[in-house]
Amino acid sequence: MSFEKSIAMVSSAAIGSVMLGCGIYQKRKVQESQAWQQATATISKAELFYDSGADSQGYSVDLTYDYVIDGLRHTGSRIGFRKRWYLRKKRAEEELARYLVNSSLPVYYNPVNPADAVLAREAADGTMMIVMGIALLVLAVVGSLYG
């Protein structure tokens, strides 16, 4: 096997492992959060964010919300366990419309660490990361066997 193919197989295995690990972690957080407590949050900031980096660009919802647990005020910014990015501005605006400033909605918080909170107990791309991670690992194994 050539040096380039070896590097490709190692890279595929490494990236696949990281993606698989992240996907499993996200799924586990979603499962754990099913036992979290619920409180009421008030949205204090909700804006559309546009990022135009060197290798990607997209829109996301940037928000801040406040909630009180046992008399202590907390501030959160996560909607789910993973930030959603949109290529189309319209899709991001549709999500933003669900989070109007001064509106109240449920927040789910970890009773052991109330600062660990989300508005939605979800990981938007956890399943996709697991599938892609497995696919890259299979590609690395097949490539090493038949390369």
Backbone hydrogen bonds, N-H to C=O, Kabsch-Sander energy under -0.5 kcal/mol:
donor,donor_aa,acceptor,acceptor_aa,energy
6,S,2,S,-2.2
7,I,3,F,-2.4
8,A,4,E,-2.2
9,M,5,K,-2.5
10,V,6,S,-2.5
11,S,7,I,-2.8
12,S,8,A,-2.5
13,A,9,M,-2.4
14,A,10,V,-2.6
15,I,11,S,-2.9
16,G,12,S,-2.6
17,S,13,A,-2.2
18,V,14,A,-2.2
19,M,15,I,-2.7
20,L,16,G,-2.6
21,G,17,S,-2.6
22,C,18,V,-2.7
23,G,19,M,-2.5
24,I,20,L,-2.5
25,Y,21,G,-2.4
26,Q,22,C,-2.6
27,K,23,G,-2.4
28,R,24,I,-2.4
29,K,25,Y,-2.4
30,V,26,Q,-2.2
31,Q,27,K,-2.2
32,E,28,R,-2.8
33,S,29,K,-2.3
34,Q,30,V,-0.6
34,Q,31,Q,-1.1
35,A,32,E,-1.7
36,W,33,S,-1.5
37,Q,109,Y,-1.7
39,A,107,V,-2.5
41,A,105,L,-3.2
42,T,66,D,-2.4
43,I,103,S,-2.4
44,S,64,T,-2.7
45,K,64,T,-1.8
47,E,62,D,-2.7
49,F,60,S,-3.3
51,D,58,G,-2.8
52,S,50,Y,-0.5
53,G,56,S,-1.7
58,G,51,D,-2.0
59,Y,86,Y,-3.3
60,S,49,F,-2.3
62,D,47,E,-3.0
62,D,60,S,-0.6
63,L,61,V,-0.6
63,L,77,S,-0.5
64,T,45,K,-2.4
65,Y,76,G,-2.5
66,D,42,T,-2.3
67,Y,74,H,-2.2
68,V,40,T,-0.5
69,I,72,L,-2.6
72,L,69,I,-2.3
74,H,67,Y,-3.4
76,G,65,Y,-3.0
81,F,122,E,-3.0
86,Y,59,Y,-3.0
92,A,88,R,-1.5
93,E,89,K,-2.6
94,E,90,K,-2.0
95,E,91,R,-1.7
96,L,92,A,-2.6
97,A,93,E,-2.0
98,R,95,E,-1.6
99,Y,96,L,-2.0
102,N,43,I,-3.3
103,S,100,L,-2.1
105,L,41,A,-2.1
107,V,39,A,-2.3
108,Y,118,V,-3.1
109,Y,37,Q,-2.3
109,Y,107,V,-0.5
110,N,113,N,-0.6
110,N,116,D,-2.5
116,D,113,N,-2.7
117,A,115,A,-1.1
118,V,108,Y,-2.4
119,L,78,R,-0.8
119,L,79,I,-1.0
120,A,79,I,-3.4
122,E,120,A,-2.1
126,G,123,A,-1.7
129,M,125,D,-2.3
130,I,126,G,-1.9
131,V,127,T,-2.5
132,M,128,M,-2.9
133,G,129,M,-2.4
134,I,130,I,-2.5
135,A,131,V,-2.5
136,L,132,M,-2.4
137,L,133,G,-2.1
138,V,134,I,-2.7
139,L,135,A,-2.4
140,A,136,L,-2.2
141,V,137,L,-2.3
142,V,138,V,-3.0
143,G,139,L,-2.5
144,S,140,A,-2.0
145,L,141,V,-2.0
146,Y,142,V,-2.6
147,G,143,G,-1.3
